[in-house]
Amino acid sequence: MVKKNASIAVLIIFILIGLVIGSIVGELLKGTIDLFAYGKIIGFKPFTVDLSFIKFTLGLELNMNLITVVGIIIALIIYKKI
């Protein structure tokens, strides 16, 4: 059971690394080819919950572009080969 949880943790780390590297490469290349400049923001804007005794803000946005998706796919391929 521990191996399965560790495997899921490694998968999440690989996906996050693919997201970061894909986003960086996409930002670097978006001036060269117009297709790389196209992106979509997925998620929800930050909002505040105030319960009078505690106040917190939640929000999550992912800026996805073509190279980010390619980075995730490459990360998944590398994960499968391990």
mmCIF file of the N, C-alpha and C atoms, coordinates in Angstrom:
data_MODEL
# 
_entry.id   MODEL 
# 
loop_
_atom_site.group_PDB 
_atom_site.id 
_atom_site.type_symbol 
_atom_site.label_atom_id 
_atom_site.label_alt_id 
_atom_site.label_comp_id 
_atom_site.label_asym_id 
_atom_site.label_entity_id 
_atom_site.label_seq_id 
_atom_site.pdbx_PDB_ins_code 
_atom_site.Cartn_x 
_atom_site.Cartn_y 
_atom_site.Cartn_z 
_atom_site.occupancy 
_atom_site.B_iso_or_equiv 
_atom_site.pdbx_formal_charge 
_atom_site.auth_seq_id 
_atom_site.auth_comp_id 
_atom_site.auth_asym_id 
_atom_site.auth_atom_id 
_atom_site.pdbx_PDB_model_num 
ATOM 1   N N  . MET A 1 1  ? 0.818   -1.198 0.000   1.00 0.00 ? 1  MET A N  1 
ATOM 2   C CA . MET A 1 1  ? 0.000   0.000  0.000   1.00 0.00 ? 1  MET A CA 1 
ATOM 3   C C  . MET A 1 1  ? 0.863   1.264  0.000   1.00 0.00 ? 1  MET A C  1 
ATOM 4   N N  . VAL A 1 2  ? 1.979   1.216  0.699   1.00 0.00 ? 2  VAL A N  1 
ATOM 5   C CA . VAL A 1 2  ? 2.857   2.382  0.745   1.00 0.00 ? 2  VAL A CA 1 
ATOM 6   C C  . VAL A 1 2  ? 3.424   2.666  -0.636  1.00 0.00 ? 2  VAL A C  1 
ATOM 7   N N  . LYS A 1 3  ? 3.737   1.615  -1.385  1.00 0.00 ? 3  LYS A N  1 
ATOM 8   C CA . LYS A 1 3  ? 4.291   1.802  -2.728  1.00 0.00 ? 3  LYS A CA 1 
ATOM 9   C C  . LYS A 1 3  ? 3.300   2.502  -3.640  1.00 0.00 ? 3  LYS A C  1 
ATOM 10  N N  . LYS A 1 4  ? 2.010   2.186  -3.532  1.00 0.00 ? 4  LYS A N  1 
ATOM 11  C CA . LYS A 1 4  ? 1.007   2.825  -4.364  1.00 0.00 ? 4  LYS A CA 1 
ATOM 12  C C  . LYS A 1 4  ? 0.910   4.312  -4.033  1.00 0.00 ? 4  LYS A C  1 
ATOM 13  N N  . ASN A 1 5  ? 0.914   4.689  -2.757  1.00 0.00 ? 5  ASN A N  1 
ATOM 14  C CA . ASN A 1 5  ? 0.855   6.092  -2.368  1.00 0.00 ? 5  ASN A CA 1 
ATOM 15  C C  . ASN A 1 5  ? 2.106   6.834  -2.822  1.00 0.00 ? 5  ASN A C  1 
ATOM 16  N N  . ALA A 1 6  ? 3.253   6.175  -2.727  1.00 0.00 ? 6  ALA A N  1 
ATOM 17  C CA . ALA A 1 6  ? 4.492   6.790  -3.192  1.00 0.00 ? 6  ALA A CA 1 
ATOM 18  C C  . ALA A 1 6  ? 4.448   6.975  -4.702  1.00 0.00 ? 6  ALA A C  1 
ATOM 19  N N  . SER A 1 7  ? 3.861   6.027  -5.401  1.00 0.00 ? 7  SER A N  1 
ATOM 20  C CA . SER A 1 7  ? 3.755   6.117  -6.843  1.00 0.00 ? 7  SER A CA 1 
ATOM 21  C C  . SER A 1 7  ? 2.860   7.289  -7.252  1.00 0.00 ? 7  SER A C  1 
ATOM 22  N N  . ILE A 1 8  ? 1.788   7.500  -6.536  1.00 0.00 ? 8  ILE A N  1 
ATOM 23  C CA . ILE A 1 8  ? 0.897   8.625  -6.821  1.00 0.00 ? 8  ILE A CA 1 
ATOM 24  C C  . ILE A 1 8  ? 1.617   9.940  -6.550  1.00 0.00 ? 8  ILE A C  1 
ATOM 25  N N  . ALA A 1 9  ? 2.393   9.997  -5.493  1.00 0.00 ? 9  ALA A N  1 
ATOM 26  C CA . ALA A 1 9  ? 3.157   11.209 -5.169  1.00 0.00 ? 9  ALA A CA 1 
ATOM 27  C C  . ALA A 1 9  ? 4.172   11.509 -6.273  1.00 0.00 ? 9  ALA A C  1 
ATOM 28  N N  . VAL A 1 10 ? 4.846   10.478 -6.774  1.00 0.00 ? 10 VAL A N  1 
ATOM 29  C CA . VAL A 1 10 ? 5.814   10.659 -7.852  1.00 0.00 ? 10 VAL A CA 1 
ATOM 30  C C  . VAL A 1 10 ? 5.103   11.129 -9.122  1.00 0.00 ? 10 VAL A C  1 
ATOM 31  N N  . LEU A 1 11 ? 3.933   10.573 -9.414  1.00 0.00 ? 11 LEU A N  1 
ATOM 32  C CA . LEU A 1 11 ? 3.161   10.994 -10.580 1.00 0.00 ? 11 LEU A CA 1 
ATOM 33  C C  . LEU A 1 11 ? 2.786   12.472 -10.476 1.00 0.00 ? 11 LEU A C  1 
ATOM 34  N N  . ILE A 1 12 ? 2.327   12.905 -9.331  1.00 0.00 ? 12 ILE A N  1 
ATOM 35  C CA . ILE A 1 12 ? 1.957   14.307 -9.134  1.00 0.00 ? 12 ILE A CA 1 
ATOM 36  C C  . ILE A 1 12 ? 3.168   15.213 -9.293  1.00 0.00 ? 12 ILE A C  1 
ATOM 37  N N  . ILE A 1 13 ? 4.311   14.789 -8.778  1.00 0.00 ? 13 ILE A N  1 
ATOM 38  C CA . ILE A 1 13 ? 5.536   15.578 -8.915  1.00 0.00 ? 13 ILE A CA 1 
ATOM 39  C C  . ILE A 1 13 ? 5.933   15.678 -10.389 1.00 0.00 ? 13 ILE A C  1 
ATOM 40  N N  . PHE A 1 14 ? 5.841   14.579 -11.122 1.00 0.00 ? 14 PHE A N  1 
ATOM 41  C CA . PHE A 1 14 ? 6.171   14.602 -12.550 1.00 0.00 ? 14 PHE A CA 1 
ATOM 42  C C  . PHE A 1 14 ? 5.233   15.534 -13.303 1.00 0.00 ? 14 PHE A C  1 
ATOM 43  N N  . ILE A 1 15 ? 3.939   15.503 -13.004 1.00 0.00 ? 15 ILE A N  1 
ATOM 44  C CA . ILE A 1 15 ? 2.984   16.379 -13.672 1.00 0.00 ? 15 ILE A CA 1 
ATOM 45  C C  . ILE A 1 15 ? 3.286   17.837 -13.363 1.00 0.00 ? 15 ILE A C  1 
ATOM 46  N N  . LEU A 1 16 ? 3.591   18.143 -12.104 1.00 0.00 ? 16 LEU A N  1 
ATOM 47  C CA . LEU A 1 16 ? 3.922   19.522 -11.737 1.00 0.00 ? 16 LEU A CA 1 
ATOM 48  C C  . LEU A 1 16 ? 5.190   20.004 -12.438 1.00 0.00 ? 16 LEU A C  1 
ATOM 49  N N  . ILE A 1 17 ? 6.188   19.140 -12.523 1.00 0.00 ? 17 ILE A N  1 
ATOM 50  C CA . ILE A 1 17 ? 7.416   19.508 -13.236 1.00 0.00 ? 17 ILE A CA 1 
ATOM 51  C C  . ILE A 1 17 ? 7.112   19.740 -14.717 1.00 0.00 ? 17 ILE A C  1 
ATOM 52  N N  . GLY A 1 18 ? 6.275   18.887 -15.310 1.00 0.00 ? 18 GLY A N  1 
ATOM 53  C CA . GLY A 1 18 ? 5.871   19.083 -16.708 1.00 0.00 ? 18 GLY A CA 1 
ATOM 54  C C  . GLY A 1 18 ? 5.128   20.391 -16.909 1.00 0.00 ? 18 GLY A C  1 
ATOM 55  N N  . LEU A 1 19 ? 4.262   20.752 -15.957 1.00 0.00 ? 19 LEU A N  1 
ATOM 56  C CA . LEU A 1 19 ? 3.544   22.023 -16.028 1.00 0.00 ? 19 LEU A CA 1 
ATOM 57  C C  . LEU A 1 19 ? 4.506   23.204 -15.986 1.00 0.00 ? 19 LEU A C  1 
ATOM 58  N N  . VAL A 1 20 ? 5.436   23.169 -15.051 1.00 0.00 ? 20 VAL A N  1 
ATOM 59  C CA . VAL A 1 20 ? 6.361   24.291 -14.882 1.00 0.00 ? 20 VAL A CA 1 
ATOM 60  C C  . VAL A 1 20 ? 7.274   24.436 -16.098 1.00 0.00 ? 20 VAL A C  1 
ATOM 61  N N  . ILE A 1 21 ? 7.885   23.344 -16.505 1.00 0.00 ? 21 ILE A N  1 
ATOM 62  C CA . ILE A 1 21 ? 8.801   23.411 -17.650 1.00 0.00 ? 21 ILE A CA 1 
ATOM 63  C C  . ILE A 1 21 ? 8.045   23.784 -18.925 1.00 0.00 ? 21 ILE A C  1 
ATOM 64  N N  . GLY A 1 22 ? 6.860   23.211 -19.122 1.00 0.00 ? 22 GLY A N  1 
ATOM 65  C CA . GLY A 1 22 ? 6.060   23.554 -20.299 1.00 0.00 ? 22 GLY A CA 1 
ATOM 66  C C  . GLY A 1 22 ? 5.649   25.017 -20.302 1.00 0.00 ? 22 GLY A C  1 
ATOM 67  N N  . SER A 1 23 ? 5.305   25.557 -19.147 1.00 0.00 ? 23 SER A N  1 
ATOM 68  C CA . SER A 1 23 ? 4.927   26.974 -19.069 1.00 0.00 ? 23 SER A CA 1 
ATOM 69  C C  . SER A 1 23 ? 6.108   27.885 -19.365 1.00 0.00 ? 23 SER A C  1 
ATOM 70  N N  . ILE A 1 24 ? 7.265   27.539 -18.837 1.00 0.00 ? 24 ILE A N  1 
ATOM 71  C CA . ILE A 1 24 ? 8.465   28.352 -19.083 1.00 0.00 ? 24 ILE A CA 1 
ATOM 72  C C  . ILE A 1 24 ? 8.830   28.336 -20.559 1.00 0.00 ? 24 ILE A C  1 
ATOM 73  N N  . VAL A 1 25 ? 8.861   27.153 -21.153 1.00 0.00 ? 25 VAL A N  1 
ATOM 74  C CA . VAL A 1 25 ? 9.200   27.043 -22.573 1.00 0.00 ? 25 VAL A CA 1 
ATOM 75  C C  . VAL A 1 25 ? 8.141   27.747 -23.422 1.00 0.00 ? 25 VAL A C  1 
ATOM 76  N N  . GLY A 1 26 ? 6.871   27.612 -23.052 1.00 0.00 ? 26 GLY A N  1 
ATOM 77  C CA . GLY A 1 26 ? 5.808   28.287 -23.790 1.00 0.00 ? 26 GLY A CA 1 
ATOM 78  C C  . GLY A 1 26 ? 5.948   29.800 -23.749 1.00 0.00 ? 26 GLY A C  1 
ATOM 79  N N  . GLU A 1 27 ? 6.305   30.334 -22.583 1.00 0.00 ? 27 GLU A N  1 
ATOM 80  C CA . GLU A 1 27 ? 6.505   31.779 -22.471 1.00 0.00 ? 27 GLU A CA 1 
ATOM 81  C C  . GLU A 1 27 ? 7.702   32.245 -23.301 1.00 0.00 ? 27 GLU A C  1 
ATOM 82  N N  . LEU A 1 28 ? 8.739   31.431 -23.349 1.00 0.00 ? 28 LEU A N  1 
ATOM 83  C CA . LEU A 1 28 ? 9.916   31.793 -24.135 1.00 0.00 ? 28 LEU A CA 1 
ATOM 84  C C  . LEU A 1 28 ? 9.645   31.751 -25.635 1.00 0.00 ? 28 LEU A C  1 
ATOM 85  N N  . LEU A 1 29 ? 8.799   30.816 -26.073 1.00 0.00 ? 29 LEU A N  1 
ATOM 86  C CA . LEU A 1 29 ? 8.547   30.629 -27.500 1.00 0.00 ? 29 LEU A CA 1 
ATOM 87  C C  . LEU A 1 29 ? 7.334   31.372 -28.027 1.00 0.00 ? 29 LEU A C  1 
ATOM 88  N N  . LYS A 1 30 ? 6.559   32.020 -27.167 1.00 0.00 ? 30 LYS A N  1 
ATOM 89  C CA . LYS A 1 30 ? 5.316   32.613 -27.655 1.00 0.00 ? 30 LYS A CA 1 
ATOM 90  C C  . LYS A 1 30 ? 5.539   33.792 -28.590 1.00 0.00 ? 30 LYS A C  1 
ATOM 91  N N  . GLY A 1 31 ? 6.716   34.381 -28.589 1.00 0.00 ? 31 GLY A N  1 
ATOM 92  C CA . GLY A 1 31 ? 7.002   35.454 -29.531 1.00 0.00 ? 31 GLY A CA 1 
ATOM 93  C C  . GLY A 1 31 ? 7.399   34.959 -30.907 1.00 0.00 ? 31 GLY A C  1 
ATOM 94  N N  . THR A 1 32 ? 7.759   33.687 -31.025 1.00 0.00 ? 32 THR A N  1 
ATOM 95  C CA . THR A 1 32 ? 8.233   33.151 -32.300 1.00 0.00 ? 32 THR A CA 1 
ATOM 96  C C  . THR A 1 32 ? 7.102   32.625 -33.173 1.00 0.00 ? 32 THR A C  1 
ATOM 97  N N  . ILE A 1 33 ? 6.192   31.878 -32.596 1.00 0.00 ? 33 ILE A N  1 
ATOM 98  C CA . ILE A 1 33 ? 5.082   31.289 -33.349 1.00 0.00 ? 33 ILE A CA 1 
ATOM 99  C C  . ILE A 1 33 ? 3.781   31.683 -32.648 1.00 0.00 ? 33 ILE A C  1 
ATOM 100 N N  . ASP A 1 34 ? 2.831   32.201 -33.411 1.00 0.00 ? 34 ASP A N  1 
ATOM 101 C CA . ASP A 1 34 ? 1.582   32.686 -32.830 1.00 0.00 ? 34 ASP A CA 1 
ATOM 102 C C  . ASP A 1 34 ? 0.792   31.583 -32.121 1.00 0.00 ? 34 ASP A C  1 
ATOM 103 N N  . LEU A 1 35 ? 0.921   30.367 -32.586 1.00 0.00 ? 35 LEU A N  1 
ATOM 104 C CA . LEU A 1 35 ? 0.200   29.250 -31.965 1.00 0.00 ? 35 LEU A CA 1 
ATOM 105 C C  . LEU A 1 35 ? 0.619   29.055 -30.511 1.00 0.00 ? 35 LEU A C  1 
ATOM 106 N N  . PHE A 1 36 ? 1.874   29.327 -30.202 1.00 0.00 ? 36 PHE A N  1 
ATOM 107 C CA . PHE A 1 36 ? 2.363   29.170 -28.834 1.00 0.00 ? 36 PHE A CA 1 
ATOM 108 C C  . PHE A 1 36 ? 1.837   30.265 -27.913 1.00 0.00 ? 36 PHE A C  1 
ATOM 109 N N  . ALA A 1 37 ? 1.399   31.391 -28.475 1.00 0.00 ? 37 ALA A N  1 
ATOM 110 C CA . ALA A 1 37 ? 0.905   32.510 -27.668 1.00 0.00 ? 37 ALA A CA 1 
ATOM 111 C C  . ALA A 1 37 ? -0.514  32.250 -27.161 1.00 0.00 ? 37 ALA A C  1 
ATOM 112 N N  . TYR A 1 38 ? -1.247  31.373 -27.823 1.00 0.00 ? 38 TYR A N  1 
ATOM 113 C CA . TYR A 1 38 ? -2.618  31.091 -27.423 1.00 0.00 ? 38 TYR A CA 1 
ATOM 114 C C  . TYR A 1 38 ? -2.626  30.274 -26.131 1.00 0.00 ? 38 TYR A C  1 
ATOM 115 N N  . GLY A 1 39 ? -3.414  30.716 -25.185 1.00 0.00 ? 39 GLY A N  1 
ATOM 116 C CA . GLY A 1 39 ? -3.539  29.991 -23.935 1.00 0.00 ? 39 GLY A CA 1 
ATOM 117 C C  . GLY A 1 39 ? -4.924  30.138 -23.363 1.00 0.00 ? 39 GLY A C  1 
ATOM 118 N N  . LYS A 1 40 ? -5.243  29.312 -22.412 1.00 0.00 ? 40 LYS A N  1 
ATOM 119 C CA . LYS A 1 40 ? -6.550  29.324 -21.767 1.00 0.00 ? 40 LYS A CA 1 
ATOM 120 C C  . LYS A 1 40 ? -6.336  29.246 -20.270 1.00 0.00 ? 40 LYS A C  1 
ATOM 121 N N  . ILE A 1 41 ? -7.047  30.104 -19.545 1.00 0.00 ? 41 ILE A N  1 
ATOM 122 C CA . ILE A 1 41 ? -6.970  30.072 -18.083 1.00 0.00 ? 41 ILE A CA 1 
ATOM 123 C C  . ILE A 1 41 ? -8.091  29.181 -17.574 1.00 0.00 ? 41 ILE A C  1 
ATOM 124 N N  . ILE A 1 42 ? -7.705  28.178 -16.788 1.00 0.00 ? 42 ILE A N  1 
ATOM 125 C CA . ILE A 1 42 ? -8.654  27.225 -16.226 1.00 0.00 ? 42 ILE A CA 1 
ATOM 126 C C  . ILE A 1 42 ? -8.652  27.413 -14.708 1.00 0.00 ? 42 ILE A C  1 
ATOM 127 N N  . GLY A 1 43 ? -9.809  27.474 -14.110 1.00 0.00 ? 43 GLY A N  1 
ATOM 128 C CA . GLY A 1 43 ? -9.898  27.595 -12.662 1.00 0.00 ? 43 GLY A CA 1 
ATOM 129 C C  . GLY A 1 43 ? -10.948 28.597 -12.251 1.00 0.00 ? 43 GLY A C  1 
ATOM 130 N N  . PHE A 1 44 ? -10.787 29.120 -11.031 1.00 0.00 ? 44 PHE A N  1 
ATOM 131 C CA . PHE A 1 44 ? -11.729 30.114 -10.541 1.00 0.00 ? 44 PHE A CA 1 
ATOM 132 C C  . PHE A 1 44 ? -10.970 31.247 -9.867  1.00 0.00 ? 44 PHE A C  1 
ATOM 133 N N  . LYS A 1 45 ? -11.537 32.455 -9.992  1.00 0.00 ? 45 LYS A N  1 
ATOM 134 C CA . LYS A 1 45 ? -10.928 33.653 -9.419  1.00 0.00 ? 45 LYS A CA 1 
ATOM 135 C C  . LYS A 1 45 ? -10.946 33.556 -7.895  1.00 0.00 ? 45 LYS A C  1 
ATOM 136 N N  . PRO A 1 46 ? -9.979  34.218 -7.254  1.00 0.00 ? 46 PRO A N  1 
ATOM 137 C CA . PRO A 1 46 ? -9.962  34.211 -5.784  1.00 0.00 ? 46 PRO A CA 1 
ATOM 138 C C  . PRO A 1 46 ? -11.228 34.830 -5.194  1.00 0.00 ? 46 PRO A C  1 
ATOM 139 N N  . PHE A 1 47 ? -11.707 34.225 -4.121  1.00 0.00 ? 47 PHE A N  1 
ATOM 140 C CA . PHE A 1 47 ? -12.850 34.769 -3.400  1.00 0.00 ? 47 PHE A CA 1 
ATOM 141 C C  . PHE A 1 47 ? -12.584 34.642 -1.902  1.00 0.00 ? 47 PHE A C  1 
ATOM 142 N N  . THR A 1 48 ? -13.215 35.501 -1.127  1.00 0.00 ? 48 THR A N  1 
ATOM 143 C CA . THR A 1 48 ? -12.992 35.550 0.315   1.00 0.00 ? 48 THR A CA 1 
ATOM 144 C C  . THR A 1 48 ? -14.208 35.011 1.049   1.00 0.00 ? 48 THR A C  1 
ATOM 145 N N  . VAL A 1 49 ? -13.962 34.171 2.045   1.00 0.00 ? 49 VAL A N  1 
ATOM 146 C CA . VAL A 1 49 ? -15.002 33.659 2.926   1.00 0.00 ? 49 VAL A CA 1 
ATOM 147 C C  . VAL A 1 49 ? -14.770 34.285 4.297   1.00 0.00 ? 49 VAL A C  1 
ATOM 148 N N  . ASP A 1 50 ? -15.779 35.000 4.800   1.00 0.00 ? 50 ASP A N  1 
ATOM 149 C CA . ASP A 1 50 ? -15.674 35.667 6.098   1.00 0.00 ? 50 ASP A CA 1 
ATOM 150 C C  . ASP A 1 50 ? -16.723 35.070 7.027   1.00 0.00 ? 50 ASP A C  1 
ATOM 151 N N  . LEU A 1 51 ? -16.272 34.330 8.041   1.00 0.00 ? 51 LEU A N  1 
ATOM 152 C CA . LEU A 1 51 ? -17.176 33.691 9.004   1.00 0.00 ? 51 LEU A CA 1 
ATOM 153 C C  . LEU A 1 51 ? -17.172 34.402 10.349  1.00 0.00 ? 51 LEU A C  1 
ATOM 154 N N  . SER A 1 52 ? -16.759 35.623 10.379  1.00 0.00 ? 52 SER A N  1 
ATOM 155 C CA . SER A 1 52 ? -16.642 36.521 11.533  1.00 0.00 ? 52 SER A CA 1 
ATOM 156 C C  . SER A 1 52 ? -15.517 36.125 12.491  1.00 0.00 ? 52 SER A C  1 
ATOM 157 N N  . PHE A 1 53 ? -15.275 34.856 12.712  1.00 0.00 ? 53 PHE A N  1 
ATOM 158 C CA . PHE A 1 53 ? -14.158 34.453 13.567  1.00 0.00 ? 53 PHE A CA 1 
ATOM 159 C C  . PHE A 1 53 ? -12.937 34.026 12.769  1.00 0.00 ? 53 PHE A C  1 
ATOM 160 N N  . ILE A 1 54 ? -13.135 33.768 11.480  1.00 0.00 ? 54 ILE A N  1 
ATOM 161 C CA . ILE A 1 54 ? -12.030 33.423 10.591  1.00 0.00 ? 54 ILE A CA 1 
ATOM 162 C C  . ILE A 1 54 ? -12.360 33.948 9.195   1.00 0.00 ? 54 ILE A C  1 
ATOM 163 N N  . LYS A 1 55 ? -11.331 34.400 8.526   1.00 0.00 ? 55 LYS A N  1 
ATOM 164 C CA . LYS A 1 55 ? -11.496 34.931 7.176   1.00 0.00 ? 55 LYS A CA 1 
ATOM 165 C C  . LYS A 1 55 ? -10.388 34.339 6.305   1.00 0.00 ? 55 LYS A C  1 
ATOM 166 N N  . PHE A 1 56 ? -10.766 33.769 5.156   1.00 0.00 ? 56 PHE A N  1 
ATOM 167 C CA . PHE A 1 56 ? -9.755  33.192 4.272   1.00 0.00 ? 56 PHE A CA 1 
ATOM 168 C C  . PHE A 1 56 ? -10.151 33.402 2.821   1.00 0.00 ? 56 PHE A C  1 
ATOM 169 N N  . THR A 1 57 ? -9.136  33.331 1.968   1.00 0.00 ? 57 THR A N  1 
ATOM 170 C CA . THR A 1 57 ? -9.326  33.535 0.535   1.00 0.00 ? 57 THR A CA 1 
ATOM 171 C C  . THR A 1 57 ? -8.895  32.273 -0.205  1.00 0.00 ? 57 THR A C  1 
ATOM 172 N N  . LEU A 1 58 ? -9.713  31.849 -1.138  1.00 0.00 ? 58 LEU A N  1 
ATOM 173 C CA . LEU A 1 58 ? -9.427  30.668 -1.952  1.00 0.00 ? 58 LEU A CA 1 
ATOM 174 C C  . LEU A 1 58 ? -9.425  31.061 -3.426  1.00 0.00 ? 58 LEU A C  1 
ATOM 175 N N  . GLY A 1 59 ? -8.590  30.416 -4.194  1.00 0.00 ? 59 GLY A N  1 
ATOM 176 C CA . GLY A 1 59 ? -8.562  30.648 -5.627  1.00 0.00 ? 59 GLY A CA 1 
ATOM 177 C C  . GLY A 1 59 ? -7.546  29.738 -6.293  1.00 0.00 ? 59 GLY A C  1 
ATOM 178 N N  . LEU A 1 60 ? -7.810  29.387 -7.537  1.00 0.00 ? 60 LEU A N  1 
ATOM 179 C CA . LEU A 1 60 ? -6.901  28.530 -8.284  1.00 0.00 ? 60 LEU A CA 1 
ATOM 180 C C  . LEU A 1 60 ? -7.082  28.814 -9.764  1.00 0.00 ? 60 LEU A C  1 
ATOM 181 N N  . GLU A 1 61 ? -5.989  29.169 -10.436 1.00 0.00 ? 61 GLU A N  1 
ATOM 182 C CA . GLU A 1 61 ? -6.030  29.399 -11.871 1.00 0.00 ? 61 GLU A CA 1 
ATOM 183 C C  . GLU A 1 61 ? -4.804  28.753 -12.513 1.00 0.00 ? 61 GLU A C  1 
ATOM 184 N N  . LEU A 1 62 ? -5.040  27.997 -13.564 1.00 0.00 ? 62 LEU A N  1 
ATOM 185 C CA . LEU A 1 62 ? -3.965  27.401 -14.346 1.00 0.00 ? 62 LEU A CA 1 
ATOM 186 C C  . LEU A 1 62 ? -3.961  28.058 -15.718 1.00 0.00 ? 62 LEU A C  1 
ATOM 187 N N  . ASN A 1 63 ? -2.822  28.604 -16.103 1.00 0.00 ? 63 ASN A N  1 
ATOM 188 C CA . ASN A 1 63 ? -2.687  29.209 -17.431 1.00 0.00 ? 63 ASN A CA 1 
ATOM 189 C C  . ASN A 1 63 ? -2.088  28.155 -18.352 1.00 0.00 ? 63 ASN A C  1 
ATOM 190 N N  . MET A 1 64 ? -2.939  27.521 -19.127 1.00 0.00 ? 64 MET A N  1 
ATOM 191 C CA . MET A 1 64 ? -2.517  26.422 -19.989 1.00 0.00 ? 64 MET A CA 1 
ATOM 192 C C  . MET A 1 64 ? -2.291  26.926 -21.407 1.00 0.00 ? 64 MET A C  1 
ATOM 193 N N  . ASN A 1 65 ? -1.200  26.467 -22.024 1.00 0.00 ? 65 ASN A N  1 
ATOM 194 C CA . ASN A 1 65 ? -0.958  26.723 -23.439 1.00 0.00 ? 65 ASN A CA 1 
ATOM 195 C C  . ASN A 1 65 ? -0.530  25.408 -24.085 1.00 0.00 ? 65 ASN A C  1 
ATOM 196 N N  . LEU A 1 66 ? -0.268  25.450 -25.373 1.00 0.00 ? 66 LEU A N  1 
ATOM 197 C CA . LEU A 1 66 ? 0.055   24.229 -26.113 1.00 0.00 ? 66 LEU A CA 1 
ATOM 198 C C  . LEU A 1 66 ? 1.306   23.547 -25.562 1.00 0.00 ? 66 LEU A C  1 
ATOM 199 N N  . ILE A 1 67 ? 2.331   24.321 -25.271 1.00 0.00 ? 67 ILE A N  1 
ATOM 200 C CA . ILE A 1 67 ? 3.584   23.735 -24.789 1.00 0.00 ? 67 ILE A CA 1 
ATOM 201 C C  . ILE A 1 67 ? 3.409   23.166 -23.377 1.00 0.00 ? 67 ILE A C  1 
ATOM 202 N N  . THR A 1 68 ? 2.532   23.750 -22.579 1.00 0.00 ? 68 THR A N  1 
ATOM 203 C CA . THR A 1 68 ? 2.259   23.205 -21.250 1.00 0.00 ? 68 THR A CA 1 
ATOM 204 C C  . THR A 1 68 ? 1.648   21.813 -21.368 1.00 0.00 ? 68 THR A C  1 
ATOM 205 N N  . VAL A 1 69 ? 0.726   21.650 -22.290 1.00 0.00 ? 69 VAL A N  1 
ATOM 206 C CA . VAL A 1 69 ? 0.114   20.336 -22.516 1.00 0.00 ? 69 VAL A CA 1 
ATOM 207 C C  . VAL A 1 69 ? 1.167   19.342 -22.998 1.00 0.00 ? 69 VAL A C  1 
ATOM 208 N N  . VAL A 1 70 ? 2.043   19.787 -23.885 1.00 0.00 ? 70 VAL A N  1 
ATOM 209 C CA . VAL A 1 70 ? 3.135   18.927 -24.359 1.00 0.00 ? 70 VAL A CA 1 
ATOM 210 C C  . VAL A 1 70 ? 4.041   18.539 -23.184 1.00 0.00 ? 70 VAL A C  1 
ATOM 211 N N  . GLY A 1 71 ? 4.317   19.474 -22.292 1.00 0.00 ? 71 GLY A N  1 
ATOM 212 C CA . GLY A 1 71 ? 5.137   19.186 -21.111 1.00 0.00 ? 71 GLY A CA 1 
ATOM 213 C C  . GLY A 1 71 ? 4.503   18.133 -20.216 1.00 0.00 ? 71 GLY A C  1 
ATOM 214 N N  . ILE A 1 72 ? 3.188   18.212 -20.038 1.00 0.00 ? 72 ILE A N  1 
ATOM 215 C CA . ILE A 1 72 ? 2.477   17.208 -19.229 1.00 0.00 ? 72 ILE A CA 1 
ATOM 216 C C  . ILE A 1 72 ? 2.550   15.841 -19.899 1.00 0.00 ? 72 ILE A C  1 
ATOM 217 N N  . ILE A 1 73 ? 2.355   15.800 -21.215 1.00 0.00 ? 73 ILE A N  1 
ATOM 218 C CA . ILE A 1 73 ? 2.401   14.524 -21.939 1.00 0.00 ? 73 ILE A CA 1 
ATOM 219 C C  . ILE A 1 73 ? 3.792   13.909 -21.846 1.00 0.00 ? 73 ILE A C  1 
ATOM 220 N N  . ILE A 1 74 ? 4.828   14.715 -22.009 1.00 0.00 ? 74 ILE A N  1 
ATOM 221 C CA . ILE A 1 74 ? 6.203   14.198 -21.891 1.00 0.00 ? 74 ILE A CA 1 
ATOM 222 C C  . ILE A 1 74 ? 6.460   13.688 -20.473 1.00 0.00 ? 74 ILE A C  1 
ATOM 223 N N  . ALA A 1 75 ? 5.973   14.417 -19.465 1.00 0.00 ? 75 ALA A N  1 
ATOM 224 C CA . ALA A 1 75 ? 6.142   13.979 -18.077 1.00 0.00 ? 75 ALA A CA 1 
ATOM 225 C C  . ALA A 1 75 ? 5.450   12.640 -17.839 1.00 0.00 ? 75 ALA A C  1 
ATOM 226 N N  . LEU A 1 76 ? 4.261   12.455 -18.405 1.00 0.00 ? 76 LEU A N  1 
ATOM 227 C CA . LEU A 1 76 ? 3.550   11.182 -18.246 1.00 0.00 ? 76 LEU A CA 1 
ATOM 228 C C  . LEU A 1 76 ? 4.274   10.040 -18.959 1.00 0.00 ? 76 LEU A C  1 
ATOM 229 N N  . ILE A 1 77 ? 4.848   10.318 -20.125 1.00 0.00 ? 77 ILE A N  1 
ATOM 230 C CA . ILE A 1 77 ? 5.607   9.285  -20.850 1.00 0.00 ? 77 ILE A CA 1 
ATOM 231 C C  . ILE A 1 77 ? 6.836   8.875  -20.045 1.00 0.00 ? 77 ILE A C  1 
ATOM 232 N N  . ILE A 1 78 ? 7.542   9.855  -19.483 1.00 0.00 ? 78 ILE A N  1 
ATOM 233 C CA . ILE A 1 78 ? 8.708   9.543  -18.668 1.00 0.00 ? 78 ILE A CA 1 
ATOM 234 C C  . ILE A 1 78 ? 8.307   8.755  -17.424 1.00 0.00 ? 78 ILE A C  1 
ATOM 235 N N  . TYR A 1 79 ? 7.179   9.128  -16.805 1.00 0.00 ? 79 TYR A N  1 
ATOM 236 C CA . TYR A 1 79 ? 6.699   8.411  -15.629 1.00 0.00 ? 79 TYR A CA 1 
ATOM 237 C C  . TYR A 1 79 ? 6.387   6.945  -15.971 1.00 0.00 ? 79 TYR A C  1 
ATOM 238 N N  . LYS A 1 80 ? 5.760   6.720  -17.106 1.00 0.00 ? 80 LYS A N  1 
ATOM 239 C CA . LYS A 1 80 ? 5.422   5.343  -17.505 1.00 0.00 ? 80 LYS A CA 1 
ATOM 240 C C  . LYS A 1 80 ? 6.666   4.494  -17.742 1.00 0.00 ? 80 LYS A C  1 
ATOM 241 N N  . LYS A 1 81 ? 7.760   5.116  -18.210 1.00 0.00 ? 81 LYS A N  1 
ATOM 242 C CA . LYS A 1 81 ? 8.989   4.367  -18.486 1.00 0.00 ? 81 LYS A CA 1 
ATOM 243 C C  . LYS A 1 81 ? 9.769   4.018  -17.219 1.00 0.00 ? 81 LYS A C  1 
ATOM 244 N N  . ILE A 1 82 ? 9.471   4.716  -16.133 1.00 0.00 ? 82 ILE A N  1 
ATOM 245 C CA . ILE A 1 82 ? 10.194  4.437  -14.872 1.00 0.00 ? 82 ILE A CA 1 
ATOM 246 C C  . ILE A 1 82 ? 9.674   3.171  -14.237 1.00 0.00 ? 82 ILE A C  1 
# 
